[in-house]
Amino acid sequence: MAVAKAGAAVRAVAWTAAAGVCLMMAASAAMAAPSVFPTGVTRYDPVRAYNSYVLFSGQDKRTHLIDMNGNEVRQWPHEGFPPVLLDPALADGKRGNILLQLGSVPGAQTTGNGLGNTSIGELDWNGKVVWQWGAGAQEAYGSASVASGGAPGGAAKQHHDWRRLANGNTLVLANLVHSVAGFQAAQVLDDVIYEVTPSGSIAWKWVASEHLEEFGFSPEALKLVRAAQPRYGAGPVDYLHVNNMAVLGANKWFDQGDQRFHPDNIIIDSREANFIAIIDKRSGKVVWNLGPDYPAIAGSKVPRPVDQIIGLHDAHLIAKGLPGAGNILVFDNQGEAGYPRVSPGIFPHSRVLEIDPISKQIVWQYTAADSSQTQWSFYSAFISSARRLPNGNTLVDEGMNGRFFQVTPQGDIVWEYVSPYFGNSAVGGGGKQVRTNWVYRAQPVPYEWVPQGTPRSEKALADK
């Protein structure tokens, strides 16, 4: 089987994603794919790549930790939305502890929201549940479930993100179904953030609809938001679909005196509304935002003002000590979203953008054209992620196609992997169950975050 070149082959489907993940209905966006294609590692330059493990949940509903040659070094019989392997500094020095979803409503389709999720928890490397929040957790590796407290209604309803804090608490992005004054829809699928203590109590809570007028909507857009109706066959209207939540952490902007970038503050993004916002942890107010309105895409020259972002994912501040520290890195899907809705045009393609949050300019970007490929050979209209690595490379999850790759600042692809873990899904099937290998997010995991002696391989794989 021929080894894949830099880009994923053009994928050809006019498709409809289910349950609030994404709808992409551009007549010109028919994309083609072979029925059989390579999986596993398809290229690898150990000298130019940043060598680490990579963590992700596959469509086999299991979570996998792989090395740079694609060898699975650990597997957990649960998936995460997303799975999070913890920095030992946030797990009492323990290596290999992981956050996963432990319980769900039987038969529930949870794609795109957390309504089917009943329980989340932390497992150690051996699969023992050491912390749980919610109800109805399934046993992991035969270990007994630990006591659980405080989830509203007994169910965690976690979706899209969660983060362990330095104080031992856990930030949980969850769903809240309720009526909201001013909305035409009888019920809203709201986004809520809980700070949960180890004992399961809620120490802090933030509800998106309480800050609707702080996100930067024009009066005309606000009317459209409040008039939004359910889509994809859902019940409550998913008007924002917040799909990312990250703590800012230490950064140069706060060091220089900008209080908007306090390390405890939280950055979120909205897939449905095309904005990024920073929440002040103390007041709950939005103190910085980008979008939801942008000028048309203005080409590839950088720096330039941020142009049209559509259906974004994984917005976060690049951590201190990494190249580009303090800038925002975001996967710009270029799917379809917004109030009013905007679409990506005749050549839909995704972008990874690095944005200076002070000047609000794009200072670096990646599209497939930077790897001498057609723009549409890198495209994921929904899900996906991008993470800066210590050597300056960026790990990209082209989620729709189950493809991860490392790209240098110059656009060279030095590692590429296609998930071999397929499963049945309603996403992309137009109402039918289909086989897919899509992956929501990929996390780079440093070698020192897992127990010593965990195997790994770093054998070069030449282009062919």
N, C-alpha and C positions, 0 to 999 in steps of 0.2 A: 504494500500500500504506500503510495507516494507520501513523502513527508510534506506537511503543509508549508507554504511560504508565509511571508510576514502577515498578511491579512487573512481574516476568515473569509472563506469563499462567499460570494454574494448570495444572500438567502432570499428565496422567492416564495413569499406567501402573502396574500392579503388577509390580514388576520384581525381578530377581535380578542383582546385580553379580558379576562373575567374579573368580577368583583373588585372594581376600583383600582386594579393595577395599572392599566393603561388601555386607551383605545386609539388605534392608529389606522385611519381610513383614508389615506391619500391614494387616489387612483393611480398616480404615477409611481407609487412606492412598492411595486411588485418586485420582490427580491428573490433570487433563485439559489438553491443549494443542491449539492449532490445528495442522493439517498444514502450513500455510504461515504464516510470521511474519517480521517485519522483521529484517534483520541489519545490521551496521555500527552507526554512531552513531545513536541514536534520540532523544537529548536532550543539550544542551550549553549551559551558561552560562559563558562564558570568564571573567567577572568573579568569580564565586563558586567556580569550580573551581580546583584546583591544576593548572597546565598543564605537562605533561611528555609524554614518550613512554611507551608501555606495551609490555612484552615478554611473549610467551607462545608456547607450542608448540600448534599446532592439530592436529585429527584428520587433516589431510593429511600428517602426519608431518614437517612443516617448522616452523621457528621464525620468528616474525614480530615486527617492531618497527613499531608504528603511532604516528601522531600523534593529536592530540585530535579530529580530524575523521575518524579511521579510515583514513587513507591509509597504505598500507604504505611505509615509508621504507627498510627493509632486510629481506632474507629470507635464511635459511640452510637448506641442504638436509639438515638434521639436526634432530632433536628433542632436548629436554632433559627430564630428570625431576628437577628443573625446569631450564629454561635459566637461566643467571645472567649478566647483563651486569655486568662488574666496574667498581667504583669505580676510576678511574684511579690513585688513591693505592695501590691494591693490584696494579697492573699496570705498575709502573715508569713511571707517568705517561702510559701509552698510552691513548688514547680508543677505546672501541668493542670492546675485547676481551671475549670471551664464552666461557662454559663450556657444553659440549654433549656428549651421548653420540655417540661416533663409530663404534662397532661393536657388532653384536649377533649372536646366534645366528640363522641364517636361519630364518624362519618361527616364531620363538619368540613366545609371548604373554607379554609382560613386564609387563602391567598389574598393579600392586599389589606387585611385587617386582622385584629386580634380577637374577634368575637368568639372564635372557637377555642381559644387558648384558656385553659383553666389553671395551669400551674407552671411556674418557672423555678429554676433552682441552680445551685452551684454543685458540681461534682468534682471530686478529686481525680487524680490521674488513673486511679484504679476503678473508678466508676461509682464510688460511694457518694450518696447524697449527703452533703454537709450543710446545706441551707436550702430552704424551699419557701416559696410564697404562692399561695393559692390553694386549690383543692383538687383532689382526684389525680394526684401524681402517679404515674406508672413507676414500677420499681426499675432501678437501673443496676445492671449486673447483679441482681438478686439482693441488693442492699435494702435495708428497711428505710422507708421514708421517714424524714425527720418532721418534727412538729412544724405546723404552718400557722401563721396568724394573718390577720388584718386586711386581706384583699377585699375590696368592696364587692359585696354580693357573693363572696367566696371564690371568685374567679379573677385571675390576674389580668386577662385580656391584653397582654403585652403584644406589641407589634413593632416591627421595623428597627428598633434600637433599644439598648439598655447599657448602662455604664456603671462600673464599680467606682466608688469615690474613695479618697484617701482616708476619710473618717470611718470607713467600713460600711457605710450605707450604700444603697444601690439606687441609681436613677432608673426609672422604668417609664418608657413611652407606652401608653395604653389607649384603649378606646373607651369612650363614654357615650352611651346612647341616651339622649334626653331631648326634650323640646326646648327651643331657644326662641325667645321673643323676637319678632321681626322677620323670622324665616317663614317662607311659604310652606315648606315641607313640615309635616306634622312632627317628625323626629329627625334629629341631626346625629350623624356619626362623628362625634367630637374627638379631638385629640387632647389627652390629659397627660401630664407628667407627675409621677409620684416619686418622692424620695422615701425609700423604705429602709427602716432600720433592720439590724440583724434579727431582732425579735418579731419583725413583721408589722410594726406600727408605721403609720404614715407621718413623717416629720415635716413634709412640705408638699404642696400641691399647686399645680398651675393648669388652668383650663383655657384652651385656645380661644373659644368664643367670647370670653370675657375681655379679650384684647383685640377684637376684630378691627377696630378703627385705628390701631397702632401699626398695622402691617404695611401701610403705604398705598392702600386702595384709593382710587379716585372716587368721587361720589357716584359716578356712572357705574364703575366696577362694583362698588358695594351693593348697588341695586341688583346686579346680576348675581352676586354671591348669595344674597338673601332670597333670590328667586330660584336658586338652583334646585333641580329635581334629581331624585335617585337615578343612577345609571347602572348598566351591566346587570340588571335584574335585582339590584340590592334593595333593601327596605329603606333604612335611614339614609339621608343624603350625606355623602362623604365630600364635604365642600372644600376641605383643605388637603386632606391626605398627607399629613406630615410624615415624612419617611426617614428622617434623620434627626438625631439629637446627640450632641457632643458637648462636653465641658471644655471651655477654652483652654484652661491650664495656663501655666506660666508663659508670658509672652512679652515681647519688647514694647508693645504699645502701652501696656499697663505700667511697665518699668519707666516709660517716658512720661507717665502721669495721666494717661487717658483712661478715665474710670469706666468707660463703656466696655473695656476689655479686661475687667476684673477676672482673675483666674477662675473664680467660682461661677462666672456667668455661663450661660448655655446658648449654643447656636443650634438653630433648627432650619429645615427647609420644607417647603410645601410643593409637592408634585403637581397638585391641581391648580395652584395659584401662581406658580413660577417665582416665588420669592425666597430669600434667605433673611433670617432675622436673629438678632442677639437679644436674649432675655436677661435682664438684671435680676440676679438671684434674690437679692434682698427685697426689692419692691415688686417683682413680677412684671414690671413694665418692659416694653420693647424699646431698647436704647440705640439700636442700629439696625438698618435694613437695606437690602438691595432688591430692586424690583418693587412690585410685580411687572412694571412697564419698562420696556427697553427699546432702543432704536434697532433697526434691522441690522443683521449681521454685516459687518463692514470689512470682511476679508480676513487675511491671516497676519497682517503686520502687527507687531507688538512693540511697545505698549500702545494700548488704545482703550477708550472707554468701553465698559462692559456692554455688549450688544445682546441680541435676543436669545435668552435662555428659555428652554422649554422642557418641562417635566423632569427637573433635576433630581439628583441623588447624592448623598454622602458628603454634603458640605461640611467642612471642618477647618479649624485653624491648624496649619502645619506646626508641629510641635517644636519647642525650643531645642536647638542642637541639630536639627535637620536642615538641609539646604532649602531655602525659601521660608524659613521659620517666620511665623507671624502672618504670612499670607493665607488666604483661603483657597483650598483645593476642592474642586467640585466636579462631579461627572454630569455634564450637560447632555442629557439623552437626546434632545431634539425629537421628542415624540409628538404629542398633541396635548395642549393644556392651556389654561388661562381664562380670564374674565375680561374681554371676550376671548374665545379660544383662538389659538394660533397654531399653525401647522408648519412642518419643516421644508416644504417646497419640493421641487422636482428631484433633487438629489439628496434625500434624507441621509444624514450622517451624524454620529455622535462626536462630542468634543470633550476633552479634559481641559479645564481652565484653572489657571492659577491667578488669583485676583488680589491686588493690593487693597486691603479694606479701607484705607484712609483716602487714597486717590480714586478708588473704585475703578481702577484700570486693570485690564488683562495684561499680565506681565510675562506669561508663558502659556502656550496652549499646545495640545496634541490633537491632530486628526490623522486619518490613515494616509493622507497626502504627504505628511511628514515622513512616512515610511515608504514613499514612492508607490503607494497603492491608490486605487480609486477611493474617493471619499466614502462611498457606501460600503466598502469592504470592512469598515469599522462602524457598526451601528447596533445599538440596543435601545429600542424605544421605551423600555421600562427597566426597572431594577438597576443593578450595576454599582460599581464603586471605583475609587482611585485613591491610592495611598503613596505618599512620598517615602522613599527609602534612604537609609543613611549615606549611600554613595551617590545620591542625586537622581537615581532612576525613580520611576514611578510604576507601581504595581497596579494594573488595570484589570478589572473584571468586566468583560463585555457580557453581561449577565444573560441576555436573551439567548445567546448562542453557547453558553457554558464555557467560554474561552477566557483564560487569564493570560496576561503577558506583561513582561517588564520592558519598558521603553526608556532609552537614555534621553537626556535633555535635548539631544540633536534629532531624536526620532528613530534611532536604531532599535529594533526589537532584538533583545539578547536572551530572552527566555519566553517560551510559549507552551501552554498546556490547554488541552480540551478535555472537559470532564467526561469520563466514560460511564458516569452513573445516571442512567436514564430511568424514567418512571412515567406513569400515566398522569396526565394533568388536563384540566379543563382550559388552562391558559393557552391561547393560540389555536384552539380547535374549532372556533366558530360554533360552539354549542356541543361539540363532540369531544370525547376523551382522546387525547393524542399522546404519542411518545415524545418526550423532551428531556434535555439535560440542562435546562436553565438553572442558574445559580444566582441567588440574591446578592451575596457579598462575599468577597475573599479577604482574609486577614493575613498579612505577613506575620510570622511568629519567629522571633529570634531564637537561635539555638539554646541560649541560656535560660529560656523560659520553661523548658521541659526538663524532666529528670535526666541527670547525667547517664550516659550510656545508651540513650535513645538512638537507634541507628539512623544513618543518613548517607546519601550517595551524591557525588558531585562529578559525574562523568560527562564530558563534553559531548554534545550532539551536533554534528556539522550540518549545515544547510545542504540540501541535495536538489 
